[in-house]
Amino acid sequence: MPQTFVITGATSFIGRRLTLQLLSEGQRVFAVCRNQQKASSLLGQHEALTMVEASLKEYDQLAQKIPQADVFIHLAWEGTGHDGRNMTEVQLANIQHSKDALQQAVLMGCQLFVEAGSQAEYGTQLDTITETTTCEPFSEYGKAKLEVCRHGFEMAAQTGIKYLHLRIFSLFGEDDHPWTLVMSSIDKMLKNEPINLSSCTQNWNFLYIADAVRQIIMLCQYALQHRDFRHEVFNIASEDTRCLRDFVEEMYRLTHSQSELHYGANPQQNTVSLQPDVTKLRDAIGFISSTTFEDVIKKIIHTHQKQ
């Protein structure tokens, strides 16, 4: 029997893929978006898809527009870029919007609320990061995501709604933002332009967006099917953790580039090293990823060359 999902941020990098995948699996989706016309152009038309136009400030009224749902997946968040991550007022507003969304999910009768958290909640870590690693966020963004997690656990205990908090690491894919390391590097490598980089000596972890979406959907079913599930945190990442420079060199090889790579040209503060442990995730759903970094880079190169 089809389930009904509410997805905020439905046109985002994760949201679009997630919405389209759920529809392909026969689920019903209420896509919450700021601009219905723009969302329609990105998501298309589907008999099981309903657009709900609402700004973040209107999330405290969503139950008036969506009377009933099974799962609420909250992806919408402002100030995710470099500049916005330390804007205190923006991040405090995000906390309130998330609290509003969770309250509305309870009113809709949702069995499960899913919050998109972030690896930024862990802060600067040098060792392997498990879900029990002490969180020490240094950015206002990371602090806000952690506060939302704390509130979610409390609401689950008070109301009985199941709460799933996803600590998402580094996702990538063909539709990613052009300013990301992967997309901007491939663009310059294909043009043989010089590239200024950080030292790229920290560990990093990339997960293909399609695999991330599969993880999220499988975790939703896991939470719904286990009666004793109350509130949990899961790392959303791959098993491919390497020195960041190794990933850069692999892109360089696959693009057959002659670009000059200037390591250390972009100094960084609070350098983050990503070494996520996904044992808990694998034990829960039996899946991590089915696509290699090389496979995805080839897809991106192909898409870039077509454009």
N, C-alpha and C positions, 0 to 999 in steps of 0.2 A: 504494500500500500504506500503511495507517495507521501512524503513528509513535506511540511511547509517550512521554508527557511526565510528568515529576514536577514538581509545583508546590507549593512551600512558601508559606505565607501565602495559601492558596487562597481564603480568605473576605475578604481585604482588598479595598480599593477597586480596585486593579489586578487582583488575583488572581481575584476572582469573574468579572469581565468576560472575562479571559483564558481561564479554565477553560471558561466557557460557549461562548465563540467557538471554541475548539479542538474541543470536542465537536460543535458544529454543523458543523464541517468534516470530521468523520469520524475524528478522532484519539482515541487512548486516553489517559486522564489518571488519574494517581495524585495525589489531592488531599491533601496533608499538612496536618493541622489539629490544633488543641489539643483541640477538643471536637467529636466526630463528630456528635452529635445536632444541635448548632447549625449545623454545616457542611451537614448534610443539608437543614435547613430553608432555607438560603440557596442551595444549589446544586441541590437537587432530586435526583431519581433518574434515572439513565441507565445503560444496559447497558455503556457504555464508561468509566464513572466508578467509581473505587475510592477509598473514603475510607481514609486512613491516619492514625490518631490518634497524635500524638507531640508532646511539648513540645520547645522549643528544646534543652534539655539532653539530649534523647534522639536528637538528629540524628546522633550518632556510631554509631547502631545501625540507621539506615534501610535499609541494604542487606540486613539480615536480614528486613525486611518487604517490600522491593521488590527482587526478584531481578535484574530486567533492565529497562533503559529506554534510550531514544535521546537524550532532551534533558532536562536538569535545570534548571528555572528557579527561582532562589532569591529569593523576595520577603519572607520573614519577617524581621522586625527589631523589636527592642524599643527604646523611648525615642525615638520619632520626633516626639513632641510637643514643645512649647516647653520644658517643664521638663526632659525627659529628654535633650535634645540635648547638654547639657554635664555629664551624669553619667558620669564617667570609668569607673567599674566596670561600668555597664550597657553602655557602648559597647565596652569591652574584651571583655566576654562575647559581644557580637554578632560580634566578629572571630573568636573561637574557634568559635562556632556556624557561621559561614560557612565556615571552614576544614574543619570536620567535614563539612558538606554537600558540599563539593567533593571531599573524600576518598571519601565514600560514592558520589558520582557516578562516580568512577573505578572503584570496586569493582562498581558496577552495569553497567559497560561502556558508559556514556553516551559518545556522540560529541561532545556539546556541553554546556557548563555556562554558564548565563546568570546574571549577577549584577545585581541592581537597585542601581546606584549612584545618585549624586545630584549636582545642580548645586552642592550645598554643598561638594563637593570643590574647586571652583574658588576659593572664598572671595569676597572683595570684589573685583569686577572692574568697571572703568569702560568698557572697550572691548568689541568683539565677541568672543565666546567660541567658540573652535574646540576641537577635541579635542586640539590641541597647545598650548593655552594653559597656562602654568605654574600648577599647582595650589597654592594657598596657603590651605587651610581654616583658619578661626578657631574653629569649634565642634568638640567632641569627636566629634560625629556625622560631620561632614565628614572629619575625620582618620581615623576608623575605616573609612569607606567607601573612602578612598584607600588605606589599608593592605590592605584586602581586594582591591582592584584589583592592587596590587603582588604580592600572594601568588598571585593567579590567573594572572598572567603567568608567574610562576616555575613553577607547577604545570603549566601548558600546555607549557612547555619541557621539563620533567622527565618528564611522563607521556604526552604526545601528545594529551591531551584538548583540544578546541577551547574557547577561553574568550572570551565576549562580555560586555563591561562596558557597561551602559547608564547614562549620566549623564542622569537624568530631571529635567526642569525642572518647570514648574507645570501639573499635570493638573487637570481639572475636569469635572464632569458631574452628571447628575441624582441620583446616589447618593452624592455627596461628603459629607464630614463637615459637620455644621451650623455648626461654629465657623470654617470657612474664610471668607476675605474675600468670595468670591462668594456663598456660601450665606447667610451672616449678613446681608450687605447686602441681598440680595433679600428676605429675610424682613422686615427692617425697612422697606425701601422699600414693600413691599406693604401694610404697616400704617401707613405715613406717620409712622414714628417717627424721631427724630433719630439721626444716625449719627456717631460719633467715628471719625476716620480719621487716618492718618499724613499727611504732606504729599503723598504719592502722586506725587512728582515724578520718581521713578526709572523707568527703562525696565522693562517686564515682558513676559512671553510666556506665553500660555495655550494649552494643547493639549487638545482633547476626548479623553476617556478611550477612546472607541471607536476614534479615529484612532491613539492611542498603542498600543493592543492590536494594531491592524493593522500598525503599524511593527514591533513586537516579533516578531510571527509571521513577517513577511516577512524580518526580519533573521536569524531562526533558519534559515529555508530558504536564505538567502544564504550563511550560514556553513557549512551542511551541504553545499551544492552546490559550493562552491569548495574544491578540494583544497589550495590554497596558504593557506587561511585558518588562522591559528594563534591569535592573540589580538589583539583590537581593542577600542577604545573608540568608542562612538557617542553623540552628543547626541540625546536624545529630546525634541523640541520642535516648535513650529510655525514658520511663516514670518511670523506676525503679532506683531511686536514694536512696542510703542507705550509712550508715557508711561502709567503706571498710572492716572492721573487720567482719561485718555481712556476706559479700560475702565469705570471707575466711572460716568462721565457717560453712557455708553451703556446701562448697566444702569438708570440713573435714568430715561432716556428711554423705555426699553422697558417699564418698570413703571408709567409715567405717575404717578410718585410726587410727593408734596409734602413729603417728608422734608427736614429741614435737614441739609446735609452740612457737618460741622465738620472741615475739613482742618487738619492740624497738631495736633489735640487729643491724638493718641497719638504722642508722640515716640519715635523708634527709635534704637537703637545698632546699629552695623555694618550700615547700610542696604545691602541687596544690590540691584544693578541687573542685570537679566537681558537679555542681548542674544546669545542663542545663534545660532551659525551651523550650518545643517543641510545644507550643501553635500555633505559626506561621506555623509550619510544618503541624500540624494536620488540621488547618483551610484551608491550601492549597490543601492537597491531601487526607485528611480523613483517614490516616493510620499512625501508629507509629510502632507497632510490633505485631507479632503473636506467638512469641516463648519466653517462660520464661527462666530466668537464670538457673533454675533447669533442664529444658528440655535440654538445651545446654550442661550443665555439664555432664549429663547422656550420651549424644552423644559422648562427648570427652572421657569419661571413657571407653565407648564401643569401640571406635576407638583405644584407647591406649592399651586396653587389647587384641584386635585382632592382633596388631603389636607385 
